[in-house]
Amino acid sequence: TTEPAGLRLHQCAARRLAADPDLREVVRDRLQKLRQVNPHGRVYHDRWETLLDGPLPALLRTMTESSEQADSLRKESPLTVLVTPGERRRVFETLRAA
Protein backbone atom coordinates (compact mmCIF):
# COMPACT_ATOMS: atom_id res chain seq x y z
CA THR A 1 0.00 0.00 0.00
CA THR A 2 1.16 3.55 -0.68
CA GLU A 3 -0.84 5.06 2.15
CA PRO A 4 2.12 5.93 4.37
CA ALA A 5 3.46 7.89 1.39
CA GLY A 6 0.10 9.57 0.83
CA LEU A 7 -0.14 10.55 4.47
CA ARG A 8 3.43 11.88 4.57
CA LEU A 9 2.99 13.84 1.36
CA HIS A 10 -0.15 15.41 2.81
CA GLN A 11 1.70 16.25 6.03
CA CYS A 12 4.23 18.18 3.91
CA ALA A 13 1.42 19.91 2.04
CA ALA A 14 -0.39 20.72 5.31
CA ARG A 15 2.69 22.41 6.75
CA ARG A 16 2.98 24.59 3.65
CA LEU A 17 -0.75 25.40 3.68
CA ALA A 18 -0.72 26.25 7.40
CA ALA A 19 2.14 28.70 6.76
CA ASP A 20 0.43 30.23 3.71
CA PRO A 21 -3.37 29.69 3.53
CA ASP A 22 -3.47 31.60 0.23
CA LEU A 23 -2.00 28.47 -1.39
CA ARG A 24 -5.57 27.17 -1.39
CA GLU A 25 -5.88 28.96 -4.76
CA VAL A 26 -3.10 26.78 -6.21
CA VAL A 27 -4.93 23.72 -4.87
CA ARG A 28 -8.24 24.89 -6.36
CA ASP A 29 -6.59 25.22 -9.79
CA ARG A 30 -5.22 21.68 -9.44
CA LEU A 31 -8.66 20.43 -8.38
CA GLN A 32 -10.20 21.83 -11.57
CA LYS A 33 -7.61 19.94 -13.63
CA LEU A 34 -8.32 16.72 -11.71
CA ARG A 35 -12.05 17.14 -12.39
CA GLN A 36 -11.29 17.34 -16.13
CA VAL A 37 -8.99 14.30 -16.31
CA ASN A 38 -10.90 12.04 -13.90
CA PRO A 39 -14.67 12.56 -13.89
CA HIS A 40 -15.02 9.33 -11.87
CA GLY A 41 -13.33 11.02 -8.91
CA ARG A 42 -16.16 13.52 -8.54
CA VAL A 43 -17.25 12.40 -5.07
CA TYR A 44 -13.70 13.01 -3.81
CA HIS A 45 -13.32 16.27 -5.74
CA ASP A 46 -16.57 17.58 -4.27
CA ARG A 47 -15.40 16.71 -0.75
CA TRP A 48 -12.04 18.43 -1.28
CA GLU A 49 -13.82 21.48 -2.67
CA THR A 50 -16.04 21.67 0.43
CA LEU A 51 -12.98 21.36 2.67
CA LEU A 52 -11.07 24.02 0.67
CA ASP A 53 -14.00 26.41 1.04
CA GLY A 54 -14.35 25.76 4.77
CA PRO A 55 -12.21 26.58 7.80
CA LEU A 56 -8.50 25.89 7.43
CA PRO A 57 -8.22 23.74 10.60
CA ALA A 58 -10.82 21.28 9.27
CA LEU A 59 -8.95 21.01 5.96
CA LEU A 60 -5.59 20.46 7.68
CA ARG A 61 -7.09 17.87 10.03
CA THR A 62 -8.66 15.89 7.18
CA MET A 63 -5.44 16.06 5.13
CA THR A 64 -3.39 14.53 7.93
CA GLU A 65 -5.74 12.30 9.92
CA SER A 66 -5.37 8.56 9.99
CA SER A 67 -8.81 7.30 9.01
CA GLU A 68 -10.34 5.24 6.24
CA GLN A 69 -12.19 8.27 4.90
CA ALA A 70 -9.03 10.41 4.83
CA ASP A 71 -7.06 7.56 3.23
CA SER A 72 -9.64 7.36 0.44
CA LEU A 73 -9.68 11.12 -0.08
CA ARG A 74 -5.89 11.29 -0.30
CA LYS A 75 -5.92 8.87 -3.26
CA GLU A 76 -7.66 11.54 -5.37
CA SER A 77 -6.19 14.69 -3.89
CA PRO A 78 -5.28 18.04 -5.41
CA LEU A 79 -3.11 18.89 -2.40
CA THR A 80 0.06 17.08 -3.41
CA VAL A 81 0.60 19.95 -5.86
CA LEU A 82 2.04 21.75 -2.79
CA VAL A 83 4.75 19.11 -2.25
CA THR A 84 8.13 19.98 -3.77
CA PRO A 85 10.03 17.39 -5.81
CA GLY A 86 12.68 17.29 -3.06
CA GLU A 87 10.10 16.60 -0.35
CA ARG A 88 8.49 13.93 -2.51
CA ARG A 89 11.86 12.25 -3.09
CA ARG A 90 12.68 12.30 0.64
CA VAL A 91 9.31 10.78 1.56
CA PHE A 92 9.80 7.87 -0.83
CA GLU A 93 13.46 7.37 0.13
CA THR A 94 12.50 7.28 3.83
CA LEU A 95 9.78 4.70 3.15
CA ARG A 96 12.09 2.54 1.03
CA ALA A 97 14.69 2.56 3.81
CA ALA A 98 12.10 1.55 6.45
N, C-alpha and C positions, 0 to 999 in steps of 0.2 A: 504494500500500500504506500501511496505517496503522501498520506495525510500528515505525517510529521513535517514534511517539506512544506505542504500547504499552510499549516499552522505557523511555521517559522517565517515563511514569506509574508504572511499577514501580520505577524508581530512586527516585522521590519516596516511594513507599510503603515501600521498603526502608529508607530513612533513618529514617522514622518508627518502623518496627518495630524497627530496631536500637537506637533510643533508648528504646523502651518495648515489650519483648517481650510484655507482657501484652495488647497490642493483638491478639494472635493470637485472643483470644476474640471480638473484633468481627469478625474475618475468618471465624471458624468459623460465626458467626451468618449472615453473608452467604453463605457456602458452602451452608448448609442452604436458604436461599431460592433460590439458583441451581439446586440439585438439584430443587426443586419446579417451577420455571418451565421448566427445560430438561433433561428426562430424557435427551435424546440426548447431553448433555455429560458423561455419567457417567464415562467413562474419564479425562477431565480432572479432574473433581471428585474422583475417587478418588486421583489423583496428588497434587493439592493437599492433600487430607486427610492423606496419608502424609507429605508435606513439613511440614505444620503440626504434626504429632505428633512429628516428628523434631527433630534438632538445628538450632538457629537458623541457624548458618553455612551449612548445606546449603540451607535455605529461601531465605536472602538471595542465595546464589550462583545458584540456579535462577531466581529472580525477575529477576535483572539480567544473566544471561549472554546472549551473542549466539550462539545455536545454533538449529537448526531445531526441536528439541524444545521449547526454552524459548519460541520464537516461537509455536508451536502452543498451548502451555499458557496463554500470556498472553491468547490470544483468548477463553478461557473461564475468567477469573480472578476470584476473590472479593477479591483484594487491592487493587483500585482503590478499594474503599470507604474506604481510608486516605488517599486523595488529596483535598485540599481543593478546593473550586470555584476558588479563586484559583490554586492550583498547576496545575490542569487547564487553566484559561484561558491561563496563561503558556506551558505546553507547546505548546498548539495555535497560539498567536500566534507563538512562536519558529519553529515548523515552517513556518507560512505565510510568514514573512519570509525563510526560507532559500531 
